[in-house]
Amino acid sequence: MRSNTVFWQLGGLMALVAALAFFFFFQQSMRLDESQSLWQTGRSAPEILTIVAQDVHVPLYHELLHFWRVFVGDSVEASRLLSLIFYMASIPALYFLGRIAYGRQAGLFAATLLAISPFMNWYGSEIRMYTLFTFLVVLNQYFFIRILKSAEETRERTERAWALYALTALLGIFTHYFFFLTLAGQALFFVLRRGLFPQGSFKKFFGILLVLAVMFAPWVWWVFHQGQANQASPVLQSPTSINFFSAFSQFIFGFQTDHLNTIVLSLWPITVLLGFLALRRTRALQPETLYFMISVFLSMALAFIVSVLIEPVFVSRYLIFTVPSLYLLLGALISAYPPRMASFARYAIIGLMLAGLAIEMFSNSTPVKENYREAAQFLTENAAAQDIVILSAPFTVYPVEYYYRGPAPIATLPNWDRYAFGPLPAYSADAMPQEVTDTTKNYQYAWLLLSYDQGYEEDMRIYFDEHFERVDMREFSPGLALWVYKIRYDTPLAGEDFVPGTTTPEQ
């Protein structure tokens, strides 16, 4: 009877996720990263290997999406459905991971948090590899814990756990480079608690890692052979301690405005203190708890250190694979308190996360919303053939082109020839005046759409303000704004009273 209850509870959580996706998240404008996924997977399967090798990702998801689009559908909604399926599958997978680690109640609590998570719901319908990545990490951790507890298993089930652990690890490293952080956490835990594993585990783990290295080596060679890795990637900023704690805030409360995020961050010292008190209440730290702590904090710390010392890679979405472990940890810490207090804490966290989800969904100030669809539709209705649409940063051309159907040509600043071999053009303050002149000299109005700031957005806007007459400005979502400038006065159109946003100048 209890199994049937859990079955229906998990089904309800999956249904909730599906409803939120179909009635809200699927209805949003396609975002920049999604447009790049569609552009990349619109090529043949062999071409995708080359394109992805020139980017910062690995090819498994892109190949899956390519064939999904061929057989299921090519629309934005159909493409988002693939990510949704992996997100929904992660819910029962996390339940089983939590059950084998802590018990049925802990597994169900973690699965509930995963289903109502504002952070997971945001990426649960995005045309990217993040839900596949999360799903594979949860499965891999499940088989890792199965191996840890193999004394309770039959020999046949243990051998199956080893095989499935190796398979999920192989799929994981071809889904995201950060999967290696999961393997690093498992290696550290094995070193610390080797005595808990069955005899011969070291040889098996070493053999699996050797196989993974051999299987992954051709891809590494191919990436370096292309010589263009990171050519079209946005410039990431080196993180600070605020970014580190903000990531944890996003994992629990989602993407909130700066004001709300400041309030949440101010409460982190109290949260950390409560966590330490919960740890002190436990007589002995469970091996599973130690493993999940390593899984979360080692991954976060390594990504942070690499970002500070070598190359910025600390992005919360890249670390999405730590979210299930964080939710399991949260449940484990809460269970250390007296039953009434623990029950109150569980309901409080669920309530706060639901509130964060609602604010993230319906607030126009949600910082990660990218309304390229409305911006492109506005340009389609208002920019005339004698005008020029200018996009910056250059790679934002992908989502705009997907929706734009107007007569005005599209250019980018800095100027980018997407069909030429080589990286994105670098911004140069000295070269910008000539680039602006060359881009605008034959046109009546310039429609400058600025988004995804790469460090020169404000310089560009100020230059246009100082050299041309601004006639309109509109913001479509946080950080995505359109600035309209009159370029020429020596045409018959110069005497017309044109108000952009109402109608285009009469021909």
C-alpha positions as CSV (number, residue, x, y, z in Angstrom):
1,M,0.0,0.0,0.0
2,R,2.8,2.4,0.9
3,S,4.5,1.7,-2.5
4,N,1.3,2.6,-4.3
5,T,1.1,5.9,-2.3
6,V,4.7,6.8,-3.3
7,F,3.9,5.9,-6.9
8,W,1.0,8.3,-7.0
9,Q,3.0,11.0,-5.1
10,L,5.9,10.8,-7.6
11,G,3.4,10.8,-10.5
12,G,1.8,13.9,-9.1
13,L,5.1,15.7,-8.8
14,M,5.9,14.8,-12.4
15,A,2.5,16.0,-13.5
16,L,3.1,19.3,-11.7
17,V,6.4,19.8,-13.6
18,A,4.7,18.9,-16.9
19,A,1.9,21.4,-16.3
20,L,4.2,24.2,-15.3
21,A,6.2,23.5,-18.5
22,F,3.4,23.4,-20.9
23,F,1.4,26.3,-19.5
24,F,4.2,28.6,-18.7
25,F,7.8,27.7,-19.5
26,F,7.1,26.5,-23.0
27,Q,5.3,29.8,-23.7
28,Q,8.4,31.9,-23.0
29,S,10.6,33.4,-25.7
30,M,13.5,31.3,-26.8
31,R,16.7,32.3,-25.0
32,L,20.2,32.9,-26.4
33,D,21.6,29.5,-25.4
34,E,18.5,27.7,-26.8
35,S,18.9,29.4,-30.2
36,Q,22.6,28.3,-30.3
37,S,21.4,24.7,-29.6
38,L,18.9,24.9,-32.5
39,W,21.5,26.3,-34.8
40,Q,24.1,23.7,-33.9
41,T,21.7,20.7,-34.1
42,G,20.3,21.9,-37.4
43,R,23.4,20.4,-39.1
44,S,24.1,16.8,-40.0
45,A,25.3,14.5,-37.3
46,P,29.0,14.6,-38.4
47,E,28.9,18.4,-38.8
48,I,27.6,18.6,-35.2
49,L,30.7,16.9,-33.9
50,T,32.8,19.7,-35.6
51,I,30.6,22.5,-34.4
52,V,30.5,21.4,-30.8
53,A,34.2,20.7,-30.7
54,Q,34.7,24.4,-31.5
55,D,32.4,25.3,-28.6
56,V,32.7,24.6,-24.9
57,H,30.6,21.5,-24.7
58,V,30.6,17.8,-25.5
59,P,28.3,16.2,-28.2
60,L,26.0,13.6,-26.7
61,Y,23.0,16.0,-26.0
62,H,23.4,17.8,-29.4
63,E,23.3,14.5,-31.3
64,L,20.3,13.4,-29.3
65,L,18.5,16.7,-30.0
66,H,19.4,16.5,-33.7
67,F,17.6,13.1,-34.1
68,W,14.8,14.2,-31.8
69,R,14.1,17.2,-34.0
70,V,14.1,14.9,-37.1
71,F,11.7,12.4,-35.7
72,V,9.6,14.3,-33.2
73,G,9.5,17.9,-34.4
74,D,11.5,21.0,-35.1
75,S,9.6,23.6,-33.2
76,V,10.9,25.3,-30.0
77,E,8.2,23.5,-28.0
78,A,9.1,20.1,-29.4
79,S,12.8,20.7,-28.8
80,R,12.1,21.8,-25.2
81,L,10.1,18.6,-24.6
82,L,13.3,16.5,-24.7
83,S,14.8,18.5,-21.8
84,L,11.5,18.2,-19.9
85,I,11.5,14.4,-20.3
86,F,14.9,14.2,-18.6
87,Y,13.8,16.6,-15.9
88,M,10.7,14.5,-15.1
89,A,12.7,11.3,-15.1
90,S,15.1,12.8,-12.6
91,I,12.3,13.1,-10.0
92,P,11.8,9.3,-9.4
93,A,15.5,8.8,-10.0
94,L,16.3,11.1,-7.1
95,Y,13.6,9.4,-5.0
96,F,15.4,6.1,-5.4
97,L,18.8,7.6,-4.7
98,G,17.4,9.2,-1.5
99,R,15.7,6.0,-0.5
100,I,18.8,3.9,-0.8
101,A,20.9,6.6,1.1
102,Y,18.5,7.6,3.9
103,G,15.1,6.0,3.5
104,R,11.8,6.5,1.8
105,Q,10.8,9.7,3.5
106,A,14.1,11.4,2.7
107,G,13.9,10.3,-0.9
108,L,10.4,11.7,-1.3
109,F,11.3,15.0,0.3
110,A,14.3,15.4,-2.0
111,A,12.1,14.5,-5.0
112,T,9.5,17.1,-3.9
113,L,12.2,19.8,-3.7
114,L,13.4,18.9,-7.2
115,A,9.9,19.1,-8.6
116,I,9.1,22.5,-7.1
117,S,12.7,23.9,-7.5
118,P,12.6,27.3,-9.3
119,F,16.1,26.7,-10.5
120,M,15.3,23.3,-11.9
121,N,12.0,24.3,-13.5
122,W,13.8,27.2,-15.2
123,Y,16.2,24.8,-16.9
124,G,13.8,21.9,-17.1
125,S,12.3,23.3,-20.3
126,E,15.4,24.8,-21.8
127,I,16.9,23.5,-25.0
128,R,20.2,22.6,-23.4
129,M,21.9,19.6,-21.9
130,Y,21.4,20.5,-18.3
131,T,18.5,18.2,-17.4
132,L,20.2,15.2,-19.2
133,F,23.4,16.1,-17.2
134,T,21.4,16.1,-13.9
135,F,19.6,12.9,-14.7
136,L,22.8,11.0,-15.5
137,V,24.5,12.3,-12.4
138,V,21.6,11.1,-10.2
139,L,21.7,7.7,-11.9
140,N,25.5,7.5,-11.5
141,Q,25.3,8.4,-7.8
142,Y,22.6,5.8,-7.3
143,F,24.8,3.0,-8.6
144,F,27.8,4.4,-6.7
145,I,25.8,4.2,-3.4
146,R,24.6,0.7,-4.5
147,I,28.3,-0.3,-4.8
148,L,29.0,1.2,-1.4
149,K,26.1,-0.8,0.1
150,S,26.9,-3.9,-1.9
151,A,27.1,-6.1,1.2
152,E,23.3,-5.9,1.2
153,E,23.0,-6.9,-2.4
154,T,23.3,-10.2,-4.2
155,R,26.4,-10.8,-6.4
156,E,24.4,-10.5,-9.6
157,R,22.8,-7.2,-8.5
158,T,26.3,-5.9,-7.5
159,E,27.8,-6.7,-10.8
160,R,24.9,-5.0,-12.6
161,A,25.5,-1.9,-10.4
162,W,29.1,-1.8,-11.5
163,A,28.2,-2.1,-15.1
164,L,25.5,0.6,-14.9
165,Y,27.8,2.9,-12.9
166,A,30.4,2.6,-15.7
167,L,27.7,3.2,-18.4
168,T,26.3,6.3,-16.7
169,A,29.8,7.7,-16.2
170,L,30.6,7.2,-19.9
171,L,27.4,8.9,-21.0
172,G,28.0,11.7,-18.4
173,I,31.4,12.7,-19.6
174,F,30.0,13.1,-23.1
175,T,27.2,15.2,-21.8
176,H,29.1,17.9,-19.9
177,Y,32.8,18.4,-19.0
178,F,31.7,19.1,-15.4
179,F,30.8,15.4,-15.0
180,F,34.5,14.9,-14.2
181,L,33.8,16.9,-11.0
182,T,31.4,14.1,-10.0
183,L,34.0,11.5,-10.6
184,A,36.5,13.6,-8.6
185,G,34.2,13.7,-5.6
186,Q,33.7,10.0,-5.8
187,A,37.4,9.4,-6.0
188,L,38.0,11.6,-2.9
189,F,35.2,9.8,-1.0
190,F,36.7,6.4,-1.9
191,V,40.1,7.5,-0.6
192,L,38.5,8.7,2.7
193,R,36.2,5.7,3.2
194,R,37.9,2.9,1.2
195,G,37.2,0.4,4.0
196,L,33.4,0.6,3.4
197,F,33.7,-0.6,-0.2
198,P,33.8,-4.3,-1.1
199,Q,37.1,-6.0,-1.7
200,G,38.6,-5.3,-5.2
201,S,36.8,-2.0,-5.6
202,F,40.0,-0.1,-6.2
203,K,40.8,-2.2,-9.2
204,K,37.3,-1.9,-10.6
205,F,37.2,1.9,-10.2
206,F,40.6,2.2,-11.7
207,G,39.7,0.1,-14.6
208,I,36.5,2.1,-15.2
209,L,38.5,5.4,-15.1
210,L,41.0,3.9,-17.5
211,V,38.2,2.9,-19.9
212,L,36.7,6.4,-19.6
213,A,40.0,8.0,-20.4
214,V,40.6,5.8,-23.5
215,M,37.0,6.5,-24.7
216,F,37.3,10.3,-24.1
217,A,40.8,10.7,-25.6
218,P,39.6,10.9,-29.3
219,W,37.2,13.7,-28.4
220,V,40.0,15.6,-26.7
221,W,42.2,15.2,-29.8
222,W,39.4,16.3,-32.0
223,V,38.8,19.5,-29.9
224,F,42.5,20.5,-30.1
225,H,42.6,19.5,-33.7
226,Q,39.8,22.0,-34.4
227,G,41.8,24.7,-32.6
228,Q,38.7,26.9,-32.1
229,A,37.4,25.9,-28.7
230,N,35.6,28.7,-26.9
231,Q,35.5,30.8,-30.1
232,A,31.8,31.7,-29.8
233,S,31.5,31.7,-26.0
234,P,30.4,34.7,-24.0
235,V,33.0,36.4,-21.9
236,L,32.5,35.2,-18.3
237,Q,33.5,37.4,-15.3
238,S,35.8,36.1,-12.6
239,P,33.6,35.1,-9.7
240,T,33.6,36.6,-6.2
241,S,32.5,35.2,-2.9
242,I,29.1,36.8,-3.6
243,N,28.7,34.7,-6.7
244,F,29.6,31.6,-4.7
245,F,26.8,32.1,-2.2
246,S,24.4,33.4,-4.9
247,A,24.7,30.0,-6.6
248,F,23.4,28.3,-3.5
249,S,20.6,30.9,-3.3
250,Q,19.6,30.2,-6.9
251,F,19.6,26.4,-6.3
252,I,17.0,26.8,-3.6
253,F,15.0,30.0,-4.4
254,G,15.7,30.5,-8.1
255,F,16.4,33.7,-9.9
256,Q,15.2,36.7,-8.0
257,T,15.7,40.4,-8.3
258,D,18.8,42.0,-6.8
259,H,16.7,43.3,-3.8
260,L,15.3,39.9,-2.9
261,N,18.6,38.2,-3.6
262,T,20.3,40.6,-1.2
263,I,17.8,39.7,1.6
264,V,18.4,36.0,1.0
265,L,22.2,36.3,1.0
266,S,22.0,38.2,4.2
267,L,20.5,35.2,5.9
268,W,23.2,32.8,4.8
269,P,25.2,33.1,8.1
270,I,22.2,32.0,10.0
271,T,21.6,29.1,7.6
272,V,25.2,27.9,7.9
273,L,25.0,28.1,11.7
274,L,21.8,26.0,11.7
275,G,23.6,23.5,9.4
276,F,26.5,23.2,11.8
277,L,24.1,22.8,14.7
278,A,22.4,20.0,12.8
279,L,25.7,18.2,12.2
280,R,26.6,18.5,15.9
281,R,23.3,16.8,16.8
282,T,24.2,13.7,14.8
283,R,26.3,11.3,16.8
284,A,28.2,10.1,13.7
285,L,28.4,11.5,10.2
286,Q,26.8,9.0,7.9
287,P,29.0,7.9,4.9
288,E,26.2,9.0,2.5
289,T,26.1,12.4,4.1
290,L,29.8,12.8,3.8
291,Y,29.6,11.7,0.1
292,F,26.9,14.2,-0.7
293,M,28.8,17.0,1.1
294,I,31.9,16.2,-1.0
295,S,29.8,16.0,-4.2
296,V,28.4,19.5,-3.6
297,F,31.2,21.5,-2.0
298,L,34.2,20.0,-3.8
299,S,32.6,20.6,-7.1
300,M,31.7,24.2,-6.2
301,A,35.1,24.8,-4.7
302,L,37.1,23.4,-7.7
303,A,35.0,25.4,-10.2
304,F,35.5,28.5,-8.1
305,I,39.3,28.0,-7.8
306,V,39.7,27.3,-11.5
307,S,37.7,30.4,-12.3
308,V,39.8,32.6,-10.1
309,L,43.2,31.2,-11.0
310,I,42.9,30.0,-14.6
311,E,39.7,30.7,-16.6
312,P,36.2,31.8,-15.4
313,V,33.9,28.7,-15.5
314,F,31.9,29.3,-12.4
315,V,28.3,29.5,-13.7
316,S,25.4,28.2,-11.6
317,R,23.9,26.4,-14.6
318,Y,27.1,24.4,-15.1
319,L,26.8,23.3,-11.5
320,I,23.2,22.1,-11.8
321,F,24.4,18.6,-11.2
322,T,25.0,19.4,-7.5
323,V,21.4,20.4,-6.9
324,P,20.0,16.9,-6.2
325,S,22.8,16.2,-3.7
326,L,22.1,19.6,-2.1
327,Y,18.5,18.7,-1.6
328,L,19.4,15.3,-0.1
329,L,21.8,17.1,2.3
330,L,19.1,19.5,3.2
331,G,16.8,16.7,4.1
332,A,19.5,14.9,6.1
333,L,20.3,18.0,8.1
334,I,16.6,18.7,8.9
335,S,16.1,15.1,10.0
336,A,18.6,15.7,12.8
337,Y,16.2,18.0,14.6
338,P,13.2,17.0,16.8
339,P,10.3,15.7,14.8
340,R,8.1,18.8,15.2
341,M,10.9,21.2,14.3
342,A,11.9,19.0,11.4
343,S,8.4,18.9,10.1
344,F,8.1,22.7,10.4
345,A,11.4,23.2,8.6
346,R,10.3,20.9,5.7
347,Y,7.1,22.7,5.2
348,A,8.8,26.1,5.5
349,I,11.4,25.2,2.8
350,I,8.7,23.9,0.5
351,G,6.6,27.1,1.0
352,L,9.6,29.4,0.4
353,M,10.6,27.5,-2.7
354,L,7.0,27.6,-4.1
355,A,7.0,31.4,-3.4
356,G,10.3,31.7,-5.2
357,L,8.9,29.7,-8.1
358,A,5.9,32.0,-8.4
359,I,7.9,35.2,-8.3
360,E,10.4,33.8,-10.8
361,M,7.6,32.9,-13.2
362,F,5.4,36.0,-13.0
363,S,7.8,38.9,-12.2
364,N,8.8,41.0,-15.2
365,S,12.1,41.7,-13.3
366,T,13.3,38.1,-13.2
367,P,16.9,38.7,-14.3
368,V,17.3,35.6,-16.5
369,K,14.3,36.3,-18.7
370,E,15.3,37.0,-22.3
371,N,12.4,38.3,-24.4
372,Y,14.0,38.1,-27.9
373,R,10.7,37.1,-29.4
374,E,8.9,40.3,-28.5
375,A,12.0,42.4,-29.4
376,A,12.2,40.7,-32.9
377,Q,8.4,41.1,-33.4
378,F,8.7,44.8,-32.6
379,L,11.5,45.1,-35.1
380,T,9.5,43.2,-37.7
381,E,6.6,45.6,-37.3
382,N,8.5,48.9,-37.2
383,A,12.0,48.7,-38.9
384,A,11.7,49.7,-42.5
385,A,13.8,48.6,-45.5
386,Q,15.9,51.8,-45.4
387,D,16.8,51.1,-41.8
388,I,19.5,48.9,-40.2
389,V,19.0,46.5,-37.2
390,I,22.3,46.3,-35.2
391,L,22.8,43.6,-32.6
392,S,25.4,43.4,-29.9
393,A,26.9,41.2,-28.6
394,P,27.3,39.6,-32.0
395,F,26.2,36.1,-31.0
396,T,22.8,37.4,-30.1
397,V,22.0,37.3,-33.8
398,Y,20.8,33.7,-33.3
399,P,17.6,34.2,-31.3
400,V,16.8,37.5,-33.1
401,E,17.1,35.9,-36.5
402,Y,14.8,33.0,-35.4
403,Y,11.9,35.4,-34.8
404,Y,12.7,38.4,-37.1
405,R,10.8,38.7,-40.4
406,G,11.2,42.4,-41.2
407,P,12.7,44.1,-44.3
408,A,15.5,45.9,-42.6
409,P,18.9,44.1,-42.9
410,I,20.7,42.8,-39.7
411,A,24.3,43.6,-38.7
412,T,26.3,43.1,-35.6
413,L,28.8,45.2,-33.6
414,P,31.6,44.3,-33.6
415,N,31.1,43.2,-37.2
416,W,31.0,39.4,-37.4
417,D,31.2,37.2,-40.5
418,R,29.8,34.0,-39.2
419,Y,30.9,32.1,-42.3
420,A,34.6,33.0,-41.9
421,F,37.0,30.7,-40.1
422,G,38.1,32.0,-36.7
423,P,36.8,33.3,-33.4
424,L,34.4,36.1,-32.6
425,P,35.7,39.5,-33.4
426,A,37.1,41.3,-30.4
427,Y,35.8,44.7,-29.4
428,S,38.1,47.6,-30.0
429,A,37.3,51.1,-28.8
430,D,39.6,52.6,-31.5
431,A,37.9,50.6,-34.3
432,M,34.3,51.1,-33.2
433,P,33.8,54.6,-34.7
434,Q,34.8,53.3,-38.2
435,E,32.7,50.1,-37.8
436,V,29.7,52.2,-36.8
437,T,30.2,54.5,-39.8
438,D,30.5,51.6,-42.2
439,T,27.5,49.9,-40.8
440,T,25.1,52.8,-40.7
441,K,26.1,55.2,-43.5
442,N,23.5,54.0,-46.0
443,Y,20.5,53.9,-43.7
444,Q,17.9,56.2,-42.3
445,Y,17.5,54.8,-38.7
446,A,19.6,52.4,-36.7
447,W,17.8,50.0,-34.4
448,L,20.4,49.1,-31.8
449,L,19.4,46.0,-29.8
450,L,21.8,45.6,-26.8
451,S,21.8,42.4,-24.7
452,Y,24.2,40.0,-23.0
453,D,26.8,42.6,-22.0
454,Q,30.4,41.6,-22.8
455,G,31.9,44.7,-21.1
456,Y,31.5,47.2,-23.9
457,E,27.7,47.6,-24.1
458,E,27.6,50.9,-22.2
459,D,30.5,52.3,-24.3
460,M,28.5,51.5,-27.5
461,R,25.3,53.1,-26.2
462,I,27.2,56.2,-25.1
463,Y,28.9,56.5,-28.5
464,F,25.5,56.3,-30.4
465,D,24.0,58.9,-27.9
466,E,26.8,61.3,-28.6
467,H,26.9,61.0,-32.4
468,F,23.2,60.4,-33.3
469,E,19.8,61.6,-32.3
470,R,18.0,59.1,-30.1
471,V,14.3,58.9,-31.0
472,D,13.2,55.9,-28.9
473,M,14.2,53.4,-26.3
474,R,12.4,50.2,-25.1
475,E,13.3,47.5,-22.7
476,F,11.8,44.0,-23.4
477,S,13.4,42.1,-20.4
478,P,16.1,42.8,-17.9
479,G,19.3,43.6,-19.9
480,L,17.6,43.4,-23.3
481,A,16.9,47.0,-24.6
482,L,16.3,48.6,-28.0
483,W,17.7,52.0,-28.8
484,V,16.6,53.8,-31.9
485,Y,18.7,56.5,-33.6
486,K,18.2,58.8,-36.5
487,I,21.2,58.5,-38.8
488,R,20.6,60.7,-41.8
489,Y,18.9,64.0,-42.5
490,D,19.6,64.3,-46.3
491,T,16.7,62.1,-47.6
492,P,13.1,62.9,-48.3
493,L,12.2,61.1,-45.1
494,A,14.0,63.6,-43.0
495,G,11.1,66.0,-42.7
496,E,8.6,63.3,-41.6
497,D,7.5,63.0,-38.0
498,F,8.4,59.4,-37.3
499,V,7.7,57.9,-33.9
500,P,9.3,54.5,-33.7
501,G,7.0,51.9,-32.1
502,T,3.8,53.3,-33.6
503,T,4.4,52.9,-37.3
504,T,7.1,52.9,-39.9
505,P,7.7,55.9,-42.1
506,E,5.5,56.0,-45.2
507,Q,7.3,54.9,-48.3
